[in-house]
């Protein structure tokens, strides 16, 4: 089963690609938006500044939205999760994909930012993508985060609570890095592969 891993220049794709292949997915790197037509699922990874999502505007944005409307799964990882929302205070003039309501914000409180290292997922409800990894300790590296809304399937607290897993229909997001989170990360990616096969 083919999954499109979107390369927009925001981070090293090799570890994500290897993790997806490890759970049995055939990974392609689409060169242009029409390449997504052959994909059963799409993964948008990413690290760094929200403005790095600018290349996703235009044809790729339209193709990803059409993919979601067709009922095919979409997974955002780290910056990719933040892009699912309406935007971010990190780059106020850059729109997000807008599939989830709310804006991302900078972490704050009596804590070190960026938030780097292992932290715990606190489930807020039953989640298809989180099955078998509820309460897991996973690896984070980020300074901005998504708000806790109805889309949040798990929260994590670093100074303040934020959405660490989102799930809304066929839209999924992980603020943490499954490719760096040992067996818990692979469990979640296996769940995504199973959902994509449905």
PyMOL CGO cylinders between C-alpha atoms (Angstrom):
from pymol import cmd
from pymol.cgo import CYLINDER

trace = [
    CYLINDER, 0.00, 0.00, 0.00, 1.47, 3.34, -1.09, 0.3, 1, 1, 1, 1, 1, 1,
    CYLINDER, 1.47, 3.34, -1.09, 1.82, 6.28, 1.25, 0.3, 1, 1, 1, 1, 1, 1,
    CYLINDER, 1.82, 6.28, 1.25, 2.96, 9.68, 0.04, 0.3, 1, 1, 1, 1, 1, 1,
    CYLINDER, 2.96, 9.68, 0.04, 5.62, 11.26, 2.26, 0.3, 1, 1, 1, 1, 1, 1,
    CYLINDER, 5.62, 11.26, 2.26, 5.64, 14.98, 1.50, 0.3, 1, 1, 1, 1, 1, 1,
    CYLINDER, 5.64, 14.98, 1.50, 9.09, 16.51, 1.09, 0.3, 1, 1, 1, 1, 1, 1,
    CYLINDER, 9.09, 16.51, 1.09, 8.88, 20.30, 1.37, 0.3, 1, 1, 1, 1, 1, 1,
    CYLINDER, 8.88, 20.30, 1.37, 12.40, 20.86, 2.68, 0.3, 1, 1, 1, 1, 1, 1,
    CYLINDER, 12.40, 20.86, 2.68, 11.51, 20.94, 6.39, 0.3, 1, 1, 1, 1, 1, 1,
    CYLINDER, 11.51, 20.94, 6.39, 13.59, 18.24, 7.99, 0.3, 1, 1, 1, 1, 1, 1,
    CYLINDER, 13.59, 18.24, 7.99, 15.33, 14.96, 7.29, 0.3, 1, 1, 1, 1, 1, 1,
    CYLINDER, 15.33, 14.96, 7.29, 12.89, 12.43, 5.84, 0.3, 1, 1, 1, 1, 1, 1,
    CYLINDER, 12.89, 12.43, 5.84, 15.12, 9.37, 6.04, 0.3, 1, 1, 1, 1, 1, 1,
    CYLINDER, 15.12, 9.37, 6.04, 14.18, 8.22, 9.55, 0.3, 1, 1, 1, 1, 1, 1,
    CYLINDER, 14.18, 8.22, 9.55, 10.45, 8.77, 8.94, 0.3, 1, 1, 1, 1, 1, 1,
    CYLINDER, 10.45, 8.77, 8.94, 10.68, 6.92, 5.65, 0.3, 1, 1, 1, 1, 1, 1,
    CYLINDER, 10.68, 6.92, 5.65, 12.46, 3.97, 7.29, 0.3, 1, 1, 1, 1, 1, 1,
    CYLINDER, 12.46, 3.97, 7.29, 9.89, 3.79, 10.10, 0.3, 1, 1, 1, 1, 1, 1,
    CYLINDER, 9.89, 3.79, 10.10, 6.98, 3.79, 7.63, 0.3, 1, 1, 1, 1, 1, 1,
    CYLINDER, 6.98, 3.79, 7.63, 8.65, 1.08, 5.56, 0.3, 1, 1, 1, 1, 1, 1,
    CYLINDER, 8.65, 1.08, 5.56, 9.29, -0.92, 8.73, 0.3, 1, 1, 1, 1, 1, 1,
    CYLINDER, 9.29, -0.92, 8.73, 5.55, -1.16, 9.40, 0.3, 1, 1, 1, 1, 1, 1,
    CYLINDER, 5.55, -1.16, 9.40, 4.90, -2.39, 5.86, 0.3, 1, 1, 1, 1, 1, 1,
    CYLINDER, 4.90, -2.39, 5.86, 4.07, 0.76, 3.92, 0.3, 1, 1, 1, 1, 1, 1,
    CYLINDER, 4.07, 0.76, 3.92, 5.41, 1.45, 0.43, 0.3, 1, 1, 1, 1, 1, 1,
    CYLINDER, 5.41, 1.45, 0.43, 6.71, 5.00, 0.67, 0.3, 1, 1, 1, 1, 1, 1,
    CYLINDER, 6.71, 5.00, 0.67, 6.89, 7.38, -2.28, 0.3, 1, 1, 1, 1, 1, 1,
    CYLINDER, 6.89, 7.38, -2.28, 8.12, 10.97, -2.34, 0.3, 1, 1, 1, 1, 1, 1,
    CYLINDER, 8.12, 10.97, -2.34, 5.67, 12.76, -4.64, 0.3, 1, 1, 1, 1, 1, 1,
    CYLINDER, 5.67, 12.76, -4.64, 7.40, 15.23, -6.96, 0.3, 1, 1, 1, 1, 1, 1,
    CYLINDER, 7.40, 15.23, -6.96, 4.18, 17.00, -7.88, 0.3, 1, 1, 1, 1, 1, 1,
    CYLINDER, 4.18, 17.00, -7.88, 0.62, 17.12, -6.60, 0.3, 1, 1, 1, 1, 1, 1,
    CYLINDER, 0.62, 17.12, -6.60, -0.86, 14.63, -9.12, 0.3, 1, 1, 1, 1, 1, 1,
    CYLINDER, -0.86, 14.63, -9.12, 1.49, 11.94, -7.74, 0.3, 1, 1, 1, 1, 1, 1,
    CYLINDER, 1.49, 11.94, -7.74, -0.74, 11.86, -4.64, 0.3, 1, 1, 1, 1, 1, 1,
    CYLINDER, -0.74, 11.86, -4.64, -3.52, 10.25, -6.70, 0.3, 1, 1, 1, 1, 1, 1,
    CYLINDER, -3.52, 10.25, -6.70, -1.76, 6.90, -6.41, 0.3, 1, 1, 1, 1, 1, 1,
    CYLINDER, -1.76, 6.90, -6.41, -1.40, 7.13, -2.61, 0.3, 1, 1, 1, 1, 1, 1,
    CYLINDER, -1.40, 7.13, -2.61, -3.77, 5.52, -0.15, 0.3, 1, 1, 1, 1, 1, 1,
    CYLINDER, -3.77, 5.52, -0.15, -2.45, 7.77, 2.65, 0.3, 1, 1, 1, 1, 1, 1,
    CYLINDER, -2.45, 7.77, 2.65, -0.39, 10.92, 3.06, 0.3, 1, 1, 1, 1, 1, 1,
    CYLINDER, -0.39, 10.92, 3.06, 2.17, 11.80, 5.74, 0.3, 1, 1, 1, 1, 1, 1,
    CYLINDER, 2.17, 11.80, 5.74, 3.31, 15.40, 6.27, 0.3, 1, 1, 1, 1, 1, 1,
    CYLINDER, 3.31, 15.40, 6.27, 6.40, 15.44, 8.54, 0.3, 1, 1, 1, 1, 1, 1,
    CYLINDER, 6.40, 15.44, 8.54, 8.49, 18.45, 9.43, 0.3, 1, 1, 1, 1, 1, 1,
    CYLINDER, 8.49, 18.45, 9.43, 10.64, 20.26, 11.94, 0.3, 1, 1, 1, 1, 1, 1,
    CYLINDER, 10.64, 20.26, 11.94, 11.46, 23.92, 12.34, 0.3, 1, 1, 1, 1, 1, 1,
    CYLINDER, 11.46, 23.92, 12.34, 9.67, 27.20, 11.74, 0.3, 1, 1, 1, 1, 1, 1,
    CYLINDER, 9.67, 27.20, 11.74, 6.00, 27.30, 10.69, 0.3, 1, 1, 1, 1, 1, 1,
    CYLINDER, 6.00, 27.30, 10.69, 6.97, 29.44, 7.69, 0.3, 1, 1, 1, 1, 1, 1,
    CYLINDER, 6.97, 29.44, 7.69, 8.69, 26.34, 6.30, 0.3, 1, 1, 1, 1, 1, 1,
    CYLINDER, 8.69, 26.34, 6.30, 5.20, 25.10, 5.31, 0.3, 1, 1, 1, 1, 1, 1,
    CYLINDER, 5.20, 25.10, 5.31, 4.91, 27.87, 2.69, 0.3, 1, 1, 1, 1, 1, 1,
    CYLINDER, 4.91, 27.87, 2.69, 5.89, 25.52, -0.20, 0.3, 1, 1, 1, 1, 1, 1,
    CYLINDER, 5.89, 25.52, -0.20, 2.80, 23.44, 0.62, 0.3, 1, 1, 1, 1, 1, 1,
    CYLINDER, 2.80, 23.44, 0.62, 0.50, 26.22, -0.56, 0.3, 1, 1, 1, 1, 1, 1,
    CYLINDER, 0.50, 26.22, -0.56, -1.00, 25.95, -4.02, 0.3, 1, 1, 1, 1, 1, 1,
    CYLINDER, -1.00, 25.95, -4.02, -1.24, 22.63, -5.83, 0.3, 1, 1, 1, 1, 1, 1,
    CYLINDER, -1.24, 22.63, -5.83, -0.09, 20.42, -2.96, 0.3, 1, 1, 1, 1, 1, 1,
    CYLINDER, -0.09, 20.42, -2.96, -2.55, 22.06, -0.56, 0.3, 1, 1, 1, 1, 1, 1,
    CYLINDER, -2.55, 22.06, -0.56, -5.43, 21.50, -2.98, 0.3, 1, 1, 1, 1, 1, 1,
    CYLINDER, -5.43, 21.50, -2.98, -4.42, 17.89, -3.62, 0.3, 1, 1, 1, 1, 1, 1,
    CYLINDER, -4.42, 17.89, -3.62, -4.11, 17.11, 0.11, 0.3, 1, 1, 1, 1, 1, 1,
    CYLINDER, -4.11, 17.11, 0.11, -7.52, 18.63, 0.82, 0.3, 1, 1, 1, 1, 1, 1,
    CYLINDER, -7.52, 18.63, 0.82, -9.04, 16.59, -2.00, 0.3, 1, 1, 1, 1, 1, 1,
    CYLINDER, -9.04, 16.59, -2.00, -7.35, 13.47, -0.60, 0.3, 1, 1, 1, 1, 1, 1,
    CYLINDER, -7.35, 13.47, -0.60, -8.99, 14.10, 2.79, 0.3, 1, 1, 1, 1, 1, 1,
    CYLINDER, -8.99, 14.10, 2.79, -12.38, 14.78, 1.21, 0.3, 1, 1, 1, 1, 1, 1,
    CYLINDER, -12.38, 14.78, 1.21, -12.08, 11.39, -0.52, 0.3, 1, 1, 1, 1, 1, 1,
    CYLINDER, -12.08, 11.39, -0.52, -11.82, 9.77, 2.93, 0.3, 1, 1, 1, 1, 1, 1,
    CYLINDER, -11.82, 9.77, 2.93, -8.15, 8.81, 2.71, 0.3, 1, 1, 1, 1, 1, 1,
    CYLINDER, -8.15, 8.81, 2.71, -6.03, 9.23, 5.86, 0.3, 1, 1, 1, 1, 1, 1,
    CYLINDER, -6.03, 9.23, 5.86, -3.69, 12.16, 6.48, 0.3, 1, 1, 1, 1, 1, 1,
    CYLINDER, -3.69, 12.16, 6.48, -1.02, 12.13, 9.20, 0.3, 1, 1, 1, 1, 1, 1,
    CYLINDER, -1.02, 12.13, 9.20, 0.90, 15.22, 10.32, 0.3, 1, 1, 1, 1, 1, 1,
    CYLINDER, 0.90, 15.22, 10.32, 4.06, 14.78, 12.40, 0.3, 1, 1, 1, 1, 1, 1,
    CYLINDER, 4.06, 14.78, 12.40, 5.48, 17.59, 14.58, 0.3, 1, 1, 1, 1, 1, 1,
    CYLINDER, 5.48, 17.59, 14.58, 5.34, 20.68, 12.33, 0.3, 1, 1, 1, 1, 1, 1,
    CYLINDER, 5.34, 20.68, 12.33, 2.99, 18.63, 10.15, 0.3, 1, 1, 1, 1, 1, 1,
    CYLINDER, 2.99, 18.63, 10.15, 0.51, 18.42, 13.04, 0.3, 1, 1, 1, 1, 1, 1,
    CYLINDER, 0.51, 18.42, 13.04, 0.67, 22.18, 13.55, 0.3, 1, 1, 1, 1, 1, 1,
    CYLINDER, 0.67, 22.18, 13.55, 0.00, 22.73, 9.83, 0.3, 1, 1, 1, 1, 1, 1,
    CYLINDER, 0.00, 22.73, 9.83, -3.34, 20.89, 10.19, 0.3, 1, 1, 1, 1, 1, 1,
    CYLINDER, -3.34, 20.89, 10.19, -4.64, 23.87, 12.20, 0.3, 1, 1, 1, 1, 1, 1,
    CYLINDER, -4.64, 23.87, 12.20, -5.61, 27.34, 10.99, 0.3, 1, 1, 1, 1, 1, 1,
    CYLINDER, -5.61, 27.34, 10.99, -2.19, 28.85, 11.62, 0.3, 1, 1, 1, 1, 1, 1,
    CYLINDER, -2.19, 28.85, 11.62, 0.51, 29.58, 14.16, 0.3, 1, 1, 1, 1, 1, 1,
    CYLINDER, 0.51, 29.58, 14.16, 1.69, 32.58, 16.15, 0.3, 1, 1, 1, 1, 1, 1,
    CYLINDER, 1.69, 32.58, 16.15, 5.18, 31.63, 14.92, 0.3, 1, 1, 1, 1, 1, 1,
    CYLINDER, 5.18, 31.63, 14.92, 4.34, 32.89, 11.41, 0.3, 1, 1, 1, 1, 1, 1,
    CYLINDER, 4.34, 32.89, 11.41, 1.06, 34.81, 11.63, 0.3, 1, 1, 1, 1, 1, 1,
    CYLINDER, 1.06, 34.81, 11.63, 0.85, 35.53, 7.89, 0.3, 1, 1, 1, 1, 1, 1,
    CYLINDER, 0.85, 35.53, 7.89, 1.27, 31.89, 6.84, 0.3, 1, 1, 1, 1, 1, 1,
    CYLINDER, 1.27, 31.89, 6.84, -2.00, 29.95, 6.74, 0.3, 1, 1, 1, 1, 1, 1,
    CYLINDER, -2.00, 29.95, 6.74, -2.29, 26.41, 7.98, 0.3, 1, 1, 1, 1, 1, 1,
    CYLINDER, -2.29, 26.41, 7.98, -4.27, 23.73, 6.20, 0.3, 1, 1, 1, 1, 1, 1,
    CYLINDER, -4.27, 23.73, 6.20, -7.31, 24.69, 8.28, 0.3, 1, 1, 1, 1, 1, 1,
    CYLINDER, -7.31, 24.69, 8.28, -8.73, 21.20, 8.72, 0.3, 1, 1, 1, 1, 1, 1,
    CYLINDER, -8.73, 21.20, 8.72, -8.70, 21.70, 12.51, 0.3, 1, 1, 1, 1, 1, 1,
    CYLINDER, -8.70, 21.70, 12.51, -9.82, 24.82, 14.33, 0.3, 1, 1, 1, 1, 1, 1,
    CYLINDER, -9.82, 24.82, 14.33, -7.44, 26.90, 16.39, 0.3, 1, 1, 1, 1, 1, 1,
    CYLINDER, -7.44, 26.90, 16.39, -3.97, 28.43, 16.21, 0.3, 1, 1, 1, 1, 1, 1,
    CYLINDER, -3.97, 28.43, 16.21, -0.70, 27.07, 17.48, 0.3, 1, 1, 1, 1, 1, 1,
    CYLINDER, -0.70, 27.07, 17.48, 1.16, 28.98, 20.19, 0.3, 1, 1, 1, 1, 1, 1,
    CYLINDER, 1.16, 28.98, 20.19, 4.59, 29.17, 21.79, 0.3, 1, 1, 1, 1, 1, 1,
    CYLINDER, 4.59, 29.17, 21.79, 5.08, 27.00, 24.87, 0.3, 1, 1, 1, 1, 1, 1,
    CYLINDER, 5.08, 27.00, 24.87, 5.55, 28.99, 28.06, 0.3, 1, 1, 1, 1, 1, 1,
    CYLINDER, 5.55, 28.99, 28.06, 5.69, 28.69, 31.80, 0.3, 1, 1, 1, 1, 1, 1,
    CYLINDER, 5.69, 28.69, 31.80, 8.48, 27.82, 34.20, 0.3, 1, 1, 1, 1, 1, 1,
    CYLINDER, 8.48, 27.82, 34.20, 10.01, 25.32, 31.77, 0.3, 1, 1, 1, 1, 1, 1,
    CYLINDER, 10.01, 25.32, 31.77, 12.79, 25.19, 29.21, 0.3, 1, 1, 1, 1, 1, 1,
    CYLINDER, 12.79, 25.19, 29.21, 11.77, 25.93, 25.63, 0.3, 1, 1, 1, 1, 1, 1,
    CYLINDER, 11.77, 25.93, 25.63, 12.23, 24.22, 23.23, 0.3, 1, 1, 1, 1, 1, 1,
    CYLINDER, 12.23, 24.22, 23.23, 10.67, 21.14, 24.74, 0.3, 1, 1, 1, 1, 1, 1,
    CYLINDER, 10.67, 21.14, 24.74, 13.18, 18.40, 23.92, 0.3, 1, 1, 1, 1, 1, 1,
    CYLINDER, 13.18, 18.40, 23.92, 13.10, 14.86, 25.22, 0.3, 1, 1, 1, 1, 1, 1,
    CYLINDER, 13.10, 14.86, 25.22, 10.71, 12.24, 26.51, 0.3, 1, 1, 1, 1, 1, 1,
    CYLINDER, 10.71, 12.24, 26.51, 7.30, 13.05, 27.91, 0.3, 1, 1, 1, 1, 1, 1,
    CYLINDER, 7.30, 13.05, 27.91, 4.03, 11.24, 28.55, 0.3, 1, 1, 1, 1, 1, 1,
    CYLINDER, 4.03, 11.24, 28.55, 0.88, 11.02, 26.46, 0.3, 1, 1, 1, 1, 1, 1,
    CYLINDER, 0.88, 11.02, 26.46, -2.30, 11.50, 28.50, 0.3, 1, 1, 1, 1, 1, 1,
    CYLINDER, -2.30, 11.50, 28.50, -5.28, 10.16, 26.50, 0.3, 1, 1, 1, 1, 1, 1,
    CYLINDER, -5.28, 10.16, 26.50, -8.43, 12.28, 26.56, 0.3, 1, 1, 1, 1, 1, 1,
    CYLINDER, -8.43, 12.28, 26.56, -10.64, 9.72, 24.80, 0.3, 1, 1, 1, 1, 1, 1,
    CYLINDER, -10.64, 9.72, 24.80, -10.56, 6.51, 22.80, 0.3, 1, 1, 1, 1, 1, 1,
    CYLINDER, -10.56, 6.51, 22.80, -8.31, 6.89, 19.76, 0.3, 1, 1, 1, 1, 1, 1,
    CYLINDER, -8.31, 6.89, 19.76, -7.80, 4.60, 16.79, 0.3, 1, 1, 1, 1, 1, 1,
    CYLINDER, -7.80, 4.60, 16.79, -4.28, 5.77, 16.06, 0.3, 1, 1, 1, 1, 1, 1,
    CYLINDER, -4.28, 5.77, 16.06, -3.18, 5.66, 19.71, 0.3, 1, 1, 1, 1, 1, 1,
    CYLINDER, -3.18, 5.66, 19.71, -4.46, 2.13, 20.42, 0.3, 1, 1, 1, 1, 1, 1,
    CYLINDER, -4.46, 2.13, 20.42, -1.81, 0.16, 22.31, 0.3, 1, 1, 1, 1, 1, 1,
    CYLINDER, -1.81, 0.16, 22.31, 0.28, 3.25, 23.08, 0.3, 1, 1, 1, 1, 1, 1,
    CYLINDER, 0.28, 3.25, 23.08, -1.99, 5.00, 25.57, 0.3, 1, 1, 1, 1, 1, 1,
    CYLINDER, -1.99, 5.00, 25.57, 0.06, 6.60, 28.32, 0.3, 1, 1, 1, 1, 1, 1,
    CYLINDER, 0.06, 6.60, 28.32, 3.32, 5.98, 26.46, 0.3, 1, 1, 1, 1, 1, 1,
    CYLINDER, 3.32, 5.98, 26.46, 6.45, 8.05, 26.90, 0.3, 1, 1, 1, 1, 1, 1,
    CYLINDER, 6.45, 8.05, 26.90, 7.47, 9.50, 23.53, 0.3, 1, 1, 1, 1, 1, 1,
    CYLINDER, 7.47, 9.50, 23.53, 10.10, 11.85, 22.10, 0.3, 1, 1, 1, 1, 1, 1,
    CYLINDER, 10.10, 11.85, 22.10, 9.39, 15.55, 21.53, 0.3, 1, 1, 1, 1, 1, 1,
    CYLINDER, 9.39, 15.55, 21.53, 11.37, 18.43, 20.08, 0.3, 1, 1, 1, 1, 1, 1,
    CYLINDER, 11.37, 18.43, 20.08, 9.38, 21.66, 19.54, 0.3, 1, 1, 1, 1, 1, 1,
    CYLINDER, 9.38, 21.66, 19.54, 8.78, 25.21, 20.75, 0.3, 1, 1, 1, 1, 1, 1,
    CYLINDER, 8.78, 25.21, 20.75, 5.24, 25.72, 19.45, 0.3, 1, 1, 1, 1, 1, 1,
    CYLINDER, 5.24, 25.72, 19.45, 2.22, 23.50, 20.02, 0.3, 1, 1, 1, 1, 1, 1,
    CYLINDER, 2.22, 23.50, 20.02, -1.43, 23.04, 19.13, 0.3, 1, 1, 1, 1, 1, 1,
    CYLINDER, -1.43, 23.04, 19.13, -4.33, 23.99, 21.41, 0.3, 1, 1, 1, 1, 1, 1,
    CYLINDER, -4.33, 23.99, 21.41, -6.37, 21.41, 23.27, 0.3, 1, 1, 1, 1, 1, 1,
    CYLINDER, -6.37, 21.41, 23.27, -9.65, 21.22, 21.36, 0.3, 1, 1, 1, 1, 1, 1,
    CYLINDER, -9.65, 21.22, 21.36, -12.21, 18.51, 20.62, 0.3, 1, 1, 1, 1, 1, 1,
    CYLINDER, -12.21, 18.51, 20.62, -9.72, 17.11, 18.10, 0.3, 1, 1, 1, 1, 1, 1,
    CYLINDER, -9.72, 17.11, 18.10, -7.21, 16.25, 20.85, 0.3, 1, 1, 1, 1, 1, 1,
    CYLINDER, -7.21, 16.25, 20.85, -6.96, 12.52, 21.51, 0.3, 1, 1, 1, 1, 1, 1,
    CYLINDER, -6.96, 12.52, 21.51, -4.08, 12.98, 23.97, 0.3, 1, 1, 1, 1, 1, 1,
    CYLINDER, -4.08, 12.98, 23.97, -2.48, 15.88, 25.76, 0.3, 1, 1, 1, 1, 1, 1,
    CYLINDER, -2.48, 15.88, 25.76, 0.99, 16.41, 27.17, 0.3, 1, 1, 1, 1, 1, 1,
    CYLINDER, 0.99, 16.41, 27.17, 2.05, 19.05, 29.66, 0.3, 1, 1, 1, 1, 1, 1,
    CYLINDER, 2.05, 19.05, 29.66, 5.24, 21.08, 29.35, 0.3, 1, 1, 1, 1, 1, 1,
    CYLINDER, 5.24, 21.08, 29.35, 4.58, 24.27, 31.26, 0.3, 1, 1, 1, 1, 1, 1,
    CYLINDER, 4.58, 24.27, 31.26, 1.03, 24.17, 29.93, 0.3, 1, 1, 1, 1, 1, 1,
    CYLINDER, 1.03, 24.17, 29.93, -1.07, 21.37, 28.37, 0.3, 1, 1, 1, 1, 1, 1,
    CYLINDER, -1.07, 21.37, 28.37, -1.07, 21.04, 24.60, 0.3, 1, 1, 1, 1, 1, 1,
    CYLINDER, -1.07, 21.04, 24.60, -2.48, 18.60, 22.06, 0.3, 1, 1, 1, 1, 1, 1,
    CYLINDER, -2.48, 18.60, 22.06, 0.11, 15.87, 21.54, 0.3, 1, 1, 1, 1, 1, 1,
    CYLINDER, 0.11, 15.87, 21.54, -2.16, 13.59, 19.47, 0.3, 1, 1, 1, 1, 1, 1,
    CYLINDER, -2.16, 13.59, 19.47, -5.08, 14.76, 17.35, 0.3, 1, 1, 1, 1, 1, 1,
    CYLINDER, -5.08, 14.76, 17.35, -7.68, 12.62, 15.61, 0.3, 1, 1, 1, 1, 1, 1,
    CYLINDER, -7.68, 12.62, 15.61, -10.69, 13.89, 13.71, 0.3, 1, 1, 1, 1, 1, 1,
    CYLINDER, -10.69, 13.89, 13.71, -12.22, 11.45, 11.24, 0.3, 1, 1, 1, 1, 1, 1,
    CYLINDER, -12.22, 11.45, 11.24, -9.45, 10.54, 8.81, 0.3, 1, 1, 1, 1, 1, 1,
    CYLINDER, -9.45, 10.54, 8.81, -7.19, 13.38, 10.02, 0.3, 1, 1, 1, 1, 1, 1,
    CYLINDER, -7.19, 13.38, 10.02, -4.41, 12.45, 12.46, 0.3, 1, 1, 1, 1, 1, 1,
    CYLINDER, -4.41, 12.45, 12.46, -1.52, 14.33, 14.01, 0.3, 1, 1, 1, 1, 1, 1,
    CYLINDER, -1.52, 14.33, 14.01, 1.40, 13.66, 16.35, 0.3, 1, 1, 1, 1, 1, 1,
    CYLINDER, 1.40, 13.66, 16.35, 3.33, 16.52, 17.94, 0.3, 1, 1, 1, 1, 1, 1,
    CYLINDER, 3.33, 16.52, 17.94, 6.05, 14.02, 18.82, 0.3, 1, 1, 1, 1, 1, 1,
    CYLINDER, 6.05, 14.02, 18.82, 8.31, 11.93, 16.61, 0.3, 1, 1, 1, 1, 1, 1,
    CYLINDER, 8.31, 11.93, 16.61, 7.16, 8.32, 16.20, 0.3, 1, 1, 1, 1, 1, 1,
    CYLINDER, 7.16, 8.32, 16.20, 10.35, 7.48, 14.31, 0.3, 1, 1, 1, 1, 1, 1,
    CYLINDER, 10.35, 7.48, 14.31, 12.34, 8.38, 17.45, 0.3, 1, 1, 1, 1, 1, 1,
    CYLINDER, 12.34, 8.38, 17.45, 9.94, 6.90, 20.02, 0.3, 1, 1, 1, 1, 1, 1,
    CYLINDER, 9.94, 6.90, 20.02, 10.95, 3.22, 19.94, 0.3, 1, 1, 1, 1, 1, 1,
    CYLINDER, 10.95, 3.22, 19.94, 8.20, 0.59, 20.04, 0.3, 1, 1, 1, 1, 1, 1,
    CYLINDER, 8.20, 0.59, 20.04, 5.47, 3.06, 21.04, 0.3, 1, 1, 1, 1, 1, 1,
    CYLINDER, 5.47, 3.06, 21.04, 6.14, 5.05, 17.89, 0.3, 1, 1, 1, 1, 1, 1,
    CYLINDER, 6.14, 5.05, 17.89, 6.06, 1.95, 15.71, 0.3, 1, 1, 1, 1, 1, 1,
    CYLINDER, 6.06, 1.95, 15.71, 2.78, 0.89, 17.34, 0.3, 1, 1, 1, 1, 1, 1,
    CYLINDER, 2.78, 0.89, 17.34, 1.18, 4.19, 16.33, 0.3, 1, 1, 1, 1, 1, 1,
    CYLINDER, 1.18, 4.19, 16.33, 2.55, 3.93, 12.79, 0.3, 1, 1, 1, 1, 1, 1,
    CYLINDER, 2.55, 3.93, 12.79, 1.20, 0.37, 12.54, 0.3, 1, 1, 1, 1, 1, 1,
    CYLINDER, 1.20, 0.37, 12.54, -2.20, 1.73, 13.59, 0.3, 1, 1, 1, 1, 1, 1,
    CYLINDER, -2.20, 1.73, 13.59, -1.95, 4.35, 10.84, 0.3, 1, 1, 1, 1, 1, 1,
    CYLINDER, -1.95, 4.35, 10.84, -1.10, 1.66, 8.30, 0.3, 1, 1, 1, 1, 1, 1,
    CYLINDER, -1.10, 1.66, 8.30, -4.11, -0.38, 9.44, 0.3, 1, 1, 1, 1, 1, 1,
    CYLINDER, -4.11, -0.38, 9.44, -6.40, 2.63, 9.19, 0.3, 1, 1, 1, 1, 1, 1,
    CYLINDER, -6.40, 2.63, 9.19, -5.08, 3.41, 5.71, 0.3, 1, 1, 1, 1, 1, 1,
    CYLINDER, -5.08, 3.41, 5.71, -5.89, -0.14, 4.61, 0.3, 1, 1, 1, 1, 1, 1,
    CYLINDER, -5.89, -0.14, 4.61, -9.54, 0.11, 5.66, 0.3, 1, 1, 1, 1, 1, 1,
]
cmd.load_cgo(trace, "trace")
